């Protein structure tokens, strides 16, 4: 059974950092593009970052370029999102998603999310 389990969210002050983790099971992330998507309160979900199946190509939405870094650990079957210099605009529920390098994809390919709250 395919499962994505996010963790690492929390409350942080503006300018701080968090590292989100996504534990994948039921499939090997080395065979699939993976992404992070976020949904701020009252807003539509937005794609944040993606990594291709080889891990050789990484994409970021403009608002997080230079601050966020997507990575993965094949041996652990884990996806990560290092988030630095956080701002209140980064407050959202963050989801790990499967099979899309850019874009949202179907909700059935998302985890349950981890909440990130950035205080001013």
VENSULMO-V977561 format. One record per backbone hydrogen bond with DSSP energy under -1.0 kcal/mol. CO is the residue of the C=O (numbers start at 0). NH is the residue of the N-H. E is the energy in kcal/mol with one decimal. If there is no record, write none. Layout:
# VENSULMO-V977561
CO | NH | E
CO | NH | E
This chain:
# VENSULMO-V977561
2 | 24 | -2.3
4 | 22 | -2.7
6 | 20 | -2.7
9 | 116 | -2.9
11 | 118 | -2.6
12 | 15 | -2.3
15 | 85 | -2.4
17 | 82 | -3.3
19 | 80 | -2.1
20 | 6 | -2.2
21 | 78 | -2.2
22 | 4 | -1.9
24 | 2 | -2.5
27 | 30 | -1.8
28 | 31 | -1.6
32 | 98 | -2.5
33 | 50 | -2.9
34 | 96 | -2.9
35 | 47 | -3.0
35 | 48 | -1.6
36 | 94 | -3.8
37 | 45 | -3.4
38 | 92 | -2.4
39 | 42 | -2.2
45 | 37 | -3.0
47 | 60 | -2.7
48 | 35 | -2.9
49 | 58 | -2.6
50 | 33 | -2.4
51 | 54 | -1.2
56 | 51 | -2.2
58 | 49 | -1.8
60 | 63 | -1.8
63 | 66 | -2.4
63 | 67 | -2.3
66 | 83 | -2.1
68 | 81 | -3.0
70 | 79 | -2.9
72 | 76 | -1.1
72 | 77 | -2.1
76 | 23 | -2.2
77 | 72 | -2.6
78 | 21 | -2.3
79 | 70 | -1.6
80 | 19 | -2.8
81 | 68 | -2.4
82 | 17 | -2.2
85 | 14 | -3.4
86 | 89 | -2.0
87 | 90 | -1.5
91 | 115 | -2.8
92 | 38 | -2.2
93 | 113 | -2.0
94 | 36 | -2.6
95 | 110 | -1.8
96 | 34 | -2.1
105 | 108 | -2.2
106 | 109 | -2.0
108 | 97 | -1.7
113 | 93 | -2.8
115 | 91 | -1.9
116 | 11 | -2.6
118 | 13 | -2.3
